[in-house]
Structures are given as structure tokens and as C-alpha cells.
Amino acid sequence: MAKDPKVLEAALKQIRSVREQVDPEVLESAERLARHQMGLPQRPSLALAMLERARAAGGRDRDRVLAELERQVRLRGGNTDKS
């Protein structure tokens, strides 16, 4: 592999542009599969991480975590109407 900084920077730009075009869910699936293939521990899902945060410290941050979850659902276009 070339060690020329200009070549490396050009390669990084190409990788960034491709990453921006790929669906985030596909990237997450690919990362999960790569971690599994390499025998690395799996990163917890966002839902699990938020649940653990809501339960931590006796549920003290529960309202804040639920507000953050609601914001993320709205950003992703989820329907939160209760009708």
C-alpha cells in the first residue's frame, strides 16, 4: 500500500463518498457481520443501549432517554400518533 499522504487522502475521500451513498442499515449489517467473522464482541443495538441507559441509576434518566427515543423516531419518519 502506498504511504504517500496524497494517495492516502485521496483514498479516504473515495471511501467517505461511497459511505455517504450507502444505506446506514446496510453499513450496520456489514459491520455486524465483519465483527462476527473476526470474533469481536458485537456492539449493542441502539434500542438495547437506550434501554440500559433508561434502567441505569434506578431509572433516574428514564424521561430524558424516552424523550431522546421519541426525537429519533420522529427524525426517521416514524408515526407516533396515538389515534
C-alpha positions as CSV (number, residue, x, y, z in Angstrom):
1,M,0.0,0.0,0.0
2,A,1.3,3.5,-0.9
3,K,2.4,5.6,2.0
4,D,2.2,8.9,0.1
5,P,-0.1,11.2,2.1
6,K,-1.8,12.5,-1.0
7,V,-2.6,9.0,-2.2
8,L,-4.0,8.0,1.3
9,E,-6.0,11.2,1.5
10,A,-7.5,10.5,-2.0
11,A,-8.4,7.0,-1.0
12,L,-10.1,8.3,2.2
13,K,-12.1,10.8,0.2
14,Q,-13.3,8.0,-2.1
15,I,-14.2,5.8,0.9
16,R,-16.2,8.7,2.5
17,S,-18.1,9.4,-0.7
18,V,-19.1,5.8,-1.0
19,R,-20.1,5.6,2.7
20,E,-22.4,8.6,2.2
21,Q,-24.2,6.8,-0.7
22,V,-24.8,3.5,1.2
23,D,-27.8,3.0,3.4
24,P,-26.9,3.2,7.1
25,E,-28.7,0.0,7.8
26,V,-26.6,-1.8,5.2
27,L,-23.4,-0.4,6.8
28,E,-24.6,-1.5,10.2
29,S,-25.3,-5.0,8.9
30,A,-21.9,-5.2,7.2
31,E,-20.2,-4.0,10.4
32,R,-22.1,-6.6,12.5
33,L,-21.1,-9.4,10.1
34,A,-17.5,-8.3,10.0
35,R,-17.3,-8.2,13.8
36,H,-18.8,-11.7,13.9
37,Q,-16.4,-13.0,11.3
38,M,-13.4,-11.6,13.2
39,G,-14.6,-12.9,16.5
40,L,-15.0,-9.4,18.0
41,P,-17.8,-8.6,20.5
42,Q,-20.9,-7.3,19.0
43,R,-21.9,-3.7,19.6
44,P,-25.2,-3.5,21.3
45,S,-28.1,-2.2,19.3
46,L,-29.4,1.3,19.8
47,A,-32.5,0.0,21.4
48,L,-30.6,-2.1,23.9
49,A,-28.2,0.7,24.7
50,M,-31.1,3.1,25.3
51,L,-32.9,0.5,27.5
52,E,-29.8,0.1,29.6
53,R,-29.4,3.9,29.9
54,A,-33.1,4.1,31.0
55,R,-32.6,1.5,33.7
56,A,-29.3,2.8,34.9
57,A,-29.2,4.7,38.2
58,G,-32.5,3.5,39.3
59,G,-34.3,4.9,36.2
60,R,-33.3,8.5,37.0
61,D,-32.7,9.4,33.4
62,R,-35.7,7.5,32.1
63,D,-37.6,10.6,31.0
64,R,-34.6,12.0,29.2
65,V,-33.9,8.7,27.4
66,L,-37.6,8.4,26.3
67,A,-37.6,12.0,25.0
68,E,-34.4,11.2,23.0
69,L,-36.0,8.0,21.6
70,E,-39.2,9.9,20.6
71,R,-37.0,12.5,18.8
72,Q,-35.1,9.8,16.9
73,V,-38.4,8.2,15.9
74,R,-39.6,11.5,14.6
75,L,-36.4,12.1,12.7
76,R,-36.6,8.7,11.0
77,G,-40.2,9.4,9.9
78,G,-41.9,7.1,12.4
79,N,-45.6,7.6,13.1
80,T,-46.1,8.4,16.8
81,D,-49.8,9.3,16.6
82,K,-51.9,7.6,19.2
83,S,-55.2,7.6,17.2
